[in-house]
């Protein structure tokens, strides 16, 4: 099934937004002082990365 140009643009925009979220989660993880919070942000970052690659 071929996507329309509009659909492709929407998917590209969503992927860009996902990469922005990933960079924020990584930054938050690096800045977190609490190890549990750091771990949570790392887990969310990894999940986002897997999703973005699929």
Secondary structure, 3 states (H helix, E strand, C coil): CCCCHHHHHHHHHHHHHHHHHHHHHHHHHHHCCCHHHHHHHHHHHHHHHHHHHC
